[in-house]
Amino acid sequence: MIKKKHKVTATMVSHELTKAGSGIELNVFSNNSKLGTLLVGQGSMQWTPAKKQSSKRIDWTTFAQKMADEEYTGWITV
């Protein structure tokens, strides 16, 4: 039997992602310990590590460029 290592819970901030401040909030856990929160919106995503107040924001264009970099091509298939 495979033991689950990660758990993700989701909360919709708004059903319409076109409004400022709307998005999907994903709380990410590993072995019942919170890793952080990912807020996904129309224009960007924002990661806040557990036990931290500051977050890192990245817009979708920059994210797509980073994922296309050679260092990531080994684990992403399109």
C-alpha positions in Angstrom: 0.0 0.0 0.0 1.3 3.4 -1.0 1.3 6.0 1.9 0.3 9.4 0.9 3.0 12.0 1.5 1.2 15.2 0.3 -2.2 16.7 0.9 -3.6 19.8 -0.8 -6.8 21.6 0.3 -8.5 24.2 -1.9 -10.6 27.3 -1.1 -12.2 29.4 -3.8 -11.8 33.1 -2.9 -14.2 34.0 -5.8 -15.9 32.0 -8.6 -14.8 34.7 -11.1 -11.1 35.1 -11.4 -11.3 38.3 -13.3 -11.7 40.5 -10.2 -8.8 41.8 -8.2 -8.2 39.8 -5.1 -10.0 36.7 -6.4 -8.4 33.3 -6.9 -7.9 29.8 -5.7 -6.1 29.2 -2.4 -4.2 25.9 -2.1 -2.9 24.9 1.3 -0.1 22.4 0.8 0.9 19.8 3.4 3.6 17.1 3.6 3.3 14.4 6.3 0.7 16.5 8.0 3.0 19.5 8.2 2.0 22.6 6.3 4.5 23.6 3.6 2.7 26.8 2.6 -0.1 28.4 0.7 -0.3 29.0 -3.1 -2.8 31.6 -4.2 -3.6 31.3 -7.9 -5.2 34.2 -9.7 -5.9 35.4 -13.2 -2.7 37.5 -13.5 -0.3 35.7 -11.2 0.4 33.2 -8.5 1.7 33.8 -5.0 3.5 31.4 -2.7 3.6 32.0 1.1 5.7 29.5 3.0 4.3 28.1 6.3 5.2 30.2 9.3 6.1 33.2 7.1 4.2 36.4 6.5 6.0 37.5 3.3 5.2 35.8 0.0 6.7 35.5 -3.5 4.6 36.5 -6.5 5.2 35.6 -10.1 3.1 36.5 -13.1 2.1 33.9 -15.6 4.4 35.0 -18.4 7.5 34.8 -16.2 6.3 31.5 -14.8 5.9 30.1 -18.3 9.4 31.3 -19.3 10.9 29.7 -16.2 9.2 26.4 -16.8 10.5 26.5 -20.4 14.1 26.9 -19.2 16.4 23.9 -19.7 16.7 23.2 -16.0 13.0 22.2 -15.9 12.6 20.3 -19.1 13.6 17.0 -17.5 10.4 16.7 -15.4 7.8 18.6 -17.4 6.2 17.1 -20.5 3.8 19.1 -22.6 
